[in-house]
Amino acid sequence: MSAASLRRVAWAGLQDSMPRAALLSIHARVKGTSSSAWEHAALVQVWGPRFSAYVVPARDVAVFTRGRMPDDEMDRLRFEELAERLHGRPLRLSHHNYIRYATTTGRLRIRWEGARQPVVWTESEPRIDYRAARLELARRHLHVFGPTTPVSFAQWAGIAPRSGSAAFDALARSLTPVRTPIGDAWILSSDEPTFRAAPSPSAPARLLPSGDAYFLLRGVDRELLVPEARRRSALWPSRVWPGAVLVHGEVVGTWRRAGQLVDVESWRRLSRGERDAVETEARALPLPDVSGQIRVRWDD
């Protein structure tokens, strides 16, 4: 597993708010993923978009942190002073959730194992202007989530709507307008050949974790992936999201895991071959806390 392949997989970051979700996102995209892949030297953990736990490329950490720096100068100074006070002091986050704001300086790193509070420490400040970092963050959002809009970008990144609009305005020459079933949107002009190309063959089955970039959508954007309202409610409930079950590139249900048991709720009747593919994928999940084979329980 190369650093280049991991960087490509984490191009828009890998949400890790559910324990080891980032690992499962890597597994869904990279053959031969081991249980320690998320700890590769090419990756780091930070509080990324919307201050959620993320695994991001180590060389691009400033994009996912400084790219979300507020435009207000007083706020920026306050967050930079906070990061400086924390410098050189490894600590565990307790009731002081406000230190998450210092992550926008690009100096904070975290280590979160999925239980207890994360260990937090600081590094040297990245040498990149926050506005340049935001433009690159917008490019990555466009590449992974496009067609998209300034509003969707701002919601995903957790920045002010006007900051999202300003980023798209600055990138205007490198964007192409498109029309979608849910309205007008934008793509990177360099991505247009990909949109026009014939679809590549899809994997027989994938189990995407909660928060995976494939379905990390909000509002009306969800209608493009799941047109049926009742299915959207199942995939994006008001509480903890389940994972998404993909069969040949189509979302066909949801899944949750408790220990060695994976519960799958399918939205249509799957063939024997499709069920076998899902079960094979479940048994291949590189989870370090599972001793023995995973068993799938179907709820359809």
C-alpha positions, 0 to 999 in steps of 0.5 A: 500500500503506497503513500500515493494511493492513500493520499488519493483515497483521502483526497477529501479526507476520511471521516473517522467519527465512528471508530475506525470508519476511516479504515473501512473507507480505505478498505472499500477502495484499496486492495489488501488493506490491513487493520493498521492502514489508517496509521500509515505515515502518509496519514494523520488524524485531525479535527477536519470539516465541521470539527469531526474526527478525520484521517487526512493526508499528512502532506495536505493537513493545512488544506483541511485545517487552515482552509476552514480558518474564519475570515474574521481577523479577531477570530483568527488571532484568538485561535492562533493564540489558543494554539500557541498556549497549547504548544508543547503540552500533550493532553487529553480533551476533557470538557474543553471542547473549545480547543477544537477551534485551534485546529484551524491554525493547522497546528493541532493533531489528535490520536483517537482510538474510538474510546475515551477522549483523544490525545491532542498535541501541536506541531509547527504552523503550516506555511500556507495562507488560509485563503489559498488553503480554502481554494484547494479545499474547494477544489477537492470538494468539487472533485469528490462531491461534484456536481456541487454548489457553494452552499454544499461546500460551505455546509460540508466544510463547516464554514460561513456561506459567504466564504463558500461563495467567495471560494467558488467565485475565485475558482470561476475560471476553472469551473464548468456549470452543469445542470442536474435533476436537483438544479444547477451546479458546478464541476471542475473543468478538468473533471469533465472528461470523467463525467462524459466517460463510460462508467467503469465496472463496479465492485460486486459489493462494498460496505461503506462505513457511517460518514463515508464520502460516497454518501456524506451529503446534506439536504437536497444533494441526497436526492441525487444518490437516493431518490426515494424519500423513505430510503433517504430517511433510512440512510440518513436518520436523525441520529447515528447514521448506519453504513451503506451497502453497495452492490455493483455501485448501487446503494441497496440497503444499510448495515450496522455491526455489533462485534462479529454480527453485521446486520444488513437491511436490504431495500430490494430482494438480492440474488443469491450471488449478490448476497454472497458478495455482501457476505464475502465483503463483510468477512473481509473487513480488516477490523482489529477487534474481531476475532473470528469470522463475521456473520451477516444477519439479513433483515429484508 
